[in-house]
Amino acid sequence: MIRTWLLLLVALALGAAAAWLLRADAGYVLMNYGLWVVETSLLGLFGTVLVGLALVVWGFRLLFAGVRLPSLIRRLLDKHREERARDTFEEGLLRLLEGNWKRAEIELVRRAADHHASHLNYLAAARAAQRLGAPDRRDHYLQLAASGDAAGKSGLDFAVLLTQTELQLERGEFAPARDTALRLREQDPRHPYAVELLALAFEGLNDWEALRGLLLETLKLDALTAERRDALMRRSMSELIAQAEAAAQLSRLKALWDASGSELRREPALRLRYASALHRLNADAEAAALIGEALREDWDGELVSLYGRLHGSDDVTRLASIEQWLSQYGERIELLVTAGQACLQNKLWGKARSYLEAAARTQPSPAAYLELARLAEQTQNPDDAARYYRMGLELAA
């Protein structure tokens, strides 16, 4: 528009300049064509030519505008639809963030076909449908996201599979989530969140062997944080130990422990779990060796308590080990009770009473009173036995 006004001003300036130059003699022009004779001044000829050229130019522009009018209208309509689709998408996202799932789903789907990134509409709508408890609609939106105009774009399939895995895990659909997460890992084995989702699926399925294999496989990939990986490894090892114990598979139990890393073998909870499983599978010699090795490095009261329940062939050696720990760690309650139990097994009544009474004085506990009651029974003191049983029960209650 500004350019048109500038051209008009230039034309007027040129006309005014020509009129001033020709003020003394306007000139005379005669044109004859057939029966037509045109007489005018030189200035009139120039003006007529300029006007004619302007009319021709504007005529061509009008002609081109008429030809381009349909495509222009289409572009304007498309732009209007895109703006409405963008506004609807933003409204749907806002409703999704507000927790208005029903309204969010409606807004996200309503003009998804007109949005230039319709897959984003469908991915968000799938989340809204999930919150509404509509897995069929959720899966339908995910299919639309994967097969829309943006299908084939780099990263889109991965984003769709990632969203699908998340939503399946939220609804406890662990088997489908596992299958989807495996497809994710086919696309990007190093993606940390894909590993995390697959680990969650294995955990939900109680597939501890697969979870342990995944953790060992991704150890060098740094796909998970060290804290998260260690927590999952401890959980899987504990469950696998429980499975081997329940199936009475001692060889499998030992192989599992031997294959675990040194850090896991030093984990107190796992070490106690393994030693307890050995005891329940009548492998008390292996359990005693494990406990002795552990206590050479650090104190573990629960292992000491377990040691007192083991059945060994050489009770004298076991008592010597306990007394060595007493000199190393002092008169701890667990050691005193365990020493009393070992003395009872060796029928050393005086030493047993000394250790157990010291335990009861240091920290009264049901375990100490129970062993004192057994000692009283074996030494033919029923009144003391009843008194210790009563004291133990009162303390336990």
C-alpha positions in Angstrom: 0.0 0.0 0.0 2.8 2.4 0.9 4.6 1.6 -2.4 1.4 2.4 -4.4 1.2 5.8 -2.8 4.8 6.5 -3.4 4.4 5.6 -7.1 1.4 8.0 -7.3 3.3 10.8 -5.8 6.2 10.2 -8.2 3.8 10.3 -11.2 2.2 13.5 -10.0 5.7 15.1 -9.5 6.8 14.1 -13.0 3.5 15.4 -14.5 4.0 18.7 -12.7 7.6 18.9 -13.8 6.6 18.2 -17.4 3.8 20.8 -17.3 6.2 23.5 -16.0 8.8 22.7 -18.7 6.2 22.9 -21.4 4.4 26.0 -20.1 5.7 28.2 -23.0 5.0 25.8 -25.8 2.7 22.8 -25.1 3.6 21.3 -28.5 1.3 19.8 -31.1 0.8 16.1 -32.0 -1.3 14.8 -34.9 -2.0 11.1 -35.4 -3.9 9.8 -38.4 -5.1 6.1 -38.7 -7.7 5.3 -41.4 -10.6 7.5 -40.8 -9.4 8.4 -37.3 -7.6 11.7 -36.7 -6.3 12.6 -33.2 -4.9 16.0 -32.4 -3.5 16.8 -28.9 -0.7 18.5 -27.2 2.6 16.8 -26.3 1.8 16.9 -22.6 -1.6 15.3 -23.3 0.1 12.5 -25.3 2.4 11.8 -22.4 -0.4 11.8 -19.9 -2.5 9.5 -22.1 0.4 7.0 -22.5 1.0 7.0 -18.8 -2.6 6.4 -18.0 -2.8 3.7 -20.6 0.2 1.9 -19.2 -1.2 2.1 -15.7 -4.5 0.7 -16.9 -2.7 -2.2 -18.6 -0.7 -3.0 -15.5 -3.7 -2.8 -13.2 -5.7 -4.9 -15.7 -3.1 -7.7 -15.7 -2.9 -7.6 -11.9 -6.7 -7.9 -11.6 -6.6 -10.8 -14.1 -3.9 -12.6 -12.1 -5.7 -11.9 -8.9 -8.9 -13.5 -10.4 -6.9 -16.6 -11.4 -5.3 -16.9 -8.0 -8.4 -16.2 -6.0 -9.5 -19.8 -5.4 -6.0 -20.8 -4.1 -5.9 -17.7 -2.0 -9.2 -18.5 -0.4 -8.1 -22.0 0.2 -4.9 -20.8 2.0 -7.0 -18.4 4.1 -9.4 -21.2 5.1 -6.5 -23.6 5.8 -4.8 -20.9 8.0 -8.1 -20.4 9.9 -8.5 -24.1 10.5 -4.9 -24.4 11.7 -5.4 -21.6 14.1 -8.5 -23.1 15.5 -6.8 -26.5 15.7 -3.9 -25.0 17.6 -6.2 -23.2 20.0 -8.1 -26.4 20.6 -4.9 -28.3 21.2 -3.7 -25.8 23.7 -7.1 -25.8 25.4 -7.0 -29.6 25.6 -3.5 -29.6 27.1 -4.6 -27.1 29.7 -7.6 -29.2 30.7 -5.3 -32.3 30.9 -3.0 -30.5 33.3 -6.0 -29.4 35.3 -7.1 -33.0 35.7 -10.3 -32.4 33.7 -9.8 -35.6 31.8 -13.2 -35.8 30.0 -13.0 -32.2 28.6 -9.3 -32.7 27.8 -10.1 -35.8 25.7 -12.9 -33.9 23.8 -10.8 -30.9 23.0 -7.7 -32.9 22.0 -9.6 -35.1 19.6 -12.1 -32.5 18.2 -9.8 -30.9 15.6 -6.8 -33.2 15.7 -7.1 -33.9 12.0 -6.5 -30.1 11.3 -3.5 -29.9 13.6 -0.1 -29.9 12.0 1.2 -32.3 14.7 -1.9 -34.5 15.2 0.2 -37.2 16.8 0.6 -34.9 19.8 -3.1 -34.6 20.1 -3.6 -38.3 20.1 -0.8 -39.0 22.6 -2.3 -36.6 25.0 -5.8 -37.9 24.4 -4.5 -41.4 25.2 -3.4 -40.2 28.6 -6.8 -38.6 29.2 -8.6 -41.8 28.2 -6.3 -43.7 30.5 -7.4 -41.5 33.5 -11.0 -42.1 32.5 -10.5 -45.9 32.6 -11.1 -46.4 28.9 -8.3 -48.7 27.6 -10.0 -49.3 24.3 -10.1 -45.6 23.4 -6.5 -45.2 24.8 -5.2 -47.9 22.4 -7.2 -46.4 19.5 -5.6 -43.0 20.0 -2.2 -44.6 20.2 -2.8 -46.3 16.9 -3.9 -43.0 15.4 -0.7 -41.4 16.7 1.4 -44.1 15.1 -0.4 -44.0 11.7 -1.1 -40.3 11.3 0.5 -37.8 8.9 3.6 -37.7 11.0 4.1 -41.5 10.8 7.6 -42.4 9.8 9.1 -39.3 11.4 12.2 -40.0 13.5 11.4 -40.6 17.1 7.6 -40.7 16.7 7.3 -44.5 16.9 9.5 -44.5 19.9 7.4 -41.8 21.6 4.2 -43.7 20.9 5.7 -47.0 22.3 7.1 -45.1 25.3 3.7 -43.6 26.1 1.9 -47.0 25.6 4.3 -48.7 28.0 3.8 -46.1 30.6 0.0 -46.3 30.4 0.0 -50.1 30.4 2.2 -50.1 33.6 -0.2 -47.7 35.2 -3.1 -50.1 34.7 -1.1 -53.1 35.8 -1.0 -54.6 32.3 2.5 -56.0 32.9 2.7 -58.6 30.2 1.7 -56.2 27.4 4.0 -53.6 28.9 6.8 -56.0 28.8 6.2 -56.7 25.1 6.0 -53.0 24.3 9.2 -52.2 26.4 11.0 -55.0 24.5 10.1 -53.2 21.2 11.4 -50.0 22.7 14.8 -51.7 23.5 15.0 -53.0 19.9 14.9 -49.4 18.8 17.3 -48.0 21.4 19.0 -50.5 23.8 20.8 -47.6 25.6 17.7 -45.5 26.4 17.6 -45.3 30.2 13.9 -44.9 30.5 13.2 -47.9 28.2 15.3 -50.0 30.5 13.5 -48.6 33.6 10.1 -49.4 32.1 11.2 -53.0 31.1 12.5 -53.5 34.6 9.2 -52.3 36.1 7.3 -54.8 33.8 9.6 -57.7 34.9 9.1 -56.6 38.5 5.3 -56.6 38.1 5.4 -60.0 36.5 7.6 -61.4 39.3 10.0 -62.5 36.6 13.1 -62.0 38.8 15.4 -64.0 36.6 14.7 -61.8 33.6 15.1 -58.7 35.8 18.4 -59.9 37.1 19.6 -60.6 33.5 18.5 -57.2 32.4 20.4 -55.5 35.2 23.5 -57.5 34.4 23.2 -56.7 30.7 22.8 -53.0 31.3 25.5 -52.7 33.9 28.0 -51.2 31.5 25.5 -49.1 29.7 24.8 -46.8 32.7 21.1 -47.0 31.7 20.0 -46.8 35.3 21.3 -44.8 38.2 23.5 -46.8 40.6 21.0 -46.5 43.4 18.1 -47.7 41.3 20.1 -50.6 39.8 21.3 -51.7 43.2 17.9 -51.6 44.7 16.4 -53.7 41.8 19.3 -56.1 42.0 18.9 -56.6 45.7 15.1 -57.2 45.3 15.7 -59.7 42.4 18.4 -61.6 44.3 16.2 -61.8 47.5 13.3 -63.1 45.5 15.5 -65.6 43.6 16.9 -66.9 46.9 13.4 -67.3 48.2 12.4 -69.3 45.1 15.4 -71.6 45.3 14.7 -72.1 49.0 11.0 -72.9 48.4 11.9 -75.4 45.7 14.6 -76.9 47.9 17.2 -76.4 45.2 20.4 -76.1 47.2 22.7 -76.3 44.1 20.7 -73.5 42.4 20.9 -71.4 45.6 24.7 -71.8 45.8 25.2 -71.1 42.1 23.1 -67.9 42.4 25.1 -66.7 45.3 28.4 -67.5 43.6 27.4 -65.6 40.5 26.4 -62.5 42.4 29.0 -59.7 42.7 31.2 -59.1 45.8 29.2 -56.0 46.7 25.9 -57.9 46.8 27.5 -60.7 48.9 28.5 -58.0 51.4 25.0 -56.6 51.6 23.8 -57.5 55.2 20.1 -58.2 54.3 21.0 -60.4 51.4 23.7 -62.2 53.3 21.3 -62.9 56.1 18.7 -64.1 53.6 21.1 -66.5 52.0 22.5 -67.8 55.3 18.9 -68.4 56.5 18.1 -70.3 53.3 21.2 -72.5 53.7 20.0 -73.3 57.3 16.5 -74.2 56.1 18.0 -76.5 53.4 20.1 -78.2 56.1 23.4 -76.7 54.8 24.4 -75.5 58.3 28.1 -76.0 57.6 28.1 -73.6 54.7 26.0 -71.2 56.7 28.4 -71.3 59.6 31.4 -70.7 57.2 29.6 -67.7 55.7 28.8 -66.2 59.1 32.3 -66.7 60.3 33.7 -65.0 57.2 31.3 -62.1 57.6 32.0 -61.5 61.3 35.7 -61.4 60.7 35.1 -58.2 58.7 32.3 -56.5 60.5 29.6 -56.9 63.2 26.2 -58.3 62.3 23.9 -59.1 65.2 21.3 -60.9 63.1 23.9 -63.3 61.7 25.1 -64.1 65.2 21.5 -64.9 66.3 21.2 -67.2 63.3 24.5 -68.8 64.2 23.1 -69.9 67.5 20.3 -71.8 65.7 22.6 -73.8 63.5 23.1 -77.5 64.0 26.8 -78.4 63.7 28.7 -81.5 64.4 31.5 -79.8 66.3 29.8 -77.8 69.1 33.1 -77.1 70.8 34.5 -75.3 67.8 31.3 -73.3 67.5 31.6 -72.2 71.1 35.2 -71.3 70.6 34.2 -69.1 67.6 31.6 -67.4 69.7 34.0 -66.7 72.5 36.5 -65.3 70.0 33.8 -62.9 68.8 33.1 -61.9 72.4 36.7 -60.8 72.7 36.5 -59.0 69.4 33.2 -57.2 69.7 32.5 -57.2 73.5 29.5 -58.5 75.4 26.8 -57.7 72.9 23.3 -59.1 73.7 23.3 -61.3 70.6 26.7 -62.8 71.4 25.7 -63.5 75.0 22.5 -65.3 74.1 24.3 -67.3 71.3 27.1 -68.2 73.7 24.5 -69.4 76.2 22.8 -71.6 73.5 26.2 -73.1 72.5 26.9 -73.9 76.2 23.5 -75.5 76.6 24.3 -77.8 73.6 27.6 -78.7 75.2 25.9 -79.2 78.6 28.1 -76.6 80.2 25.4 -75.5 82.6 27.4 -73.0 84.7 28.8 -71.1 81.7 25.4 -71.2 80.0 23.8 -69.6 83.1 26.6 -67.0 83.3 26.2 -65.9 79.7 22.4 -65.9 79.7 22.0 -64.0 83.0 24.5 -61.4 81.7 22.4 -61.1 78.6 19.2 -60.6 80.6 20.9 -58.0 82.7 22.4 -56.1 79.7 19.2 -56.1 77.7 16.2 -58.1 78.9 14.8 -60.0 75.9 12.4 -62.9 75.2 15.2 -64.9 73.7 17.4 -64.6 76.8 14.5 -65.6 79.1 13.6 -68.5 76.8 17.1 -69.9 77.0 17.2 -69.5 80.8 13.9 -71.4 81.0 15.4 -74.2 78.9 18.4 -74.3 81.1 16.3 -74.5 84.2 14.3 -77.4 82.7 17.5 -79.3 81.9 18.9 -78.7 85.4 15.7 -79.9 87.0 14.5 -76.4 88.3 10.8 -76.3 87.2 10.0 -73.3 89.3 12.8 -71.2 87.8 11.7 -72.4 84.3 8.2 -71.3 84.9 9.4 -67.9 86.2 11.6 -67.3 83.2 8.8 -68.4 80.8 6.5 -65.9 82.4 9.0 -63.1 82.3 9.7 -63.8 78.6 6.0 -63.8 77.8 5.4 -60.6 79.6 8.3 -58.9 77.8 7.1 -60.2 74.5 3.6 -58.9 75.1 
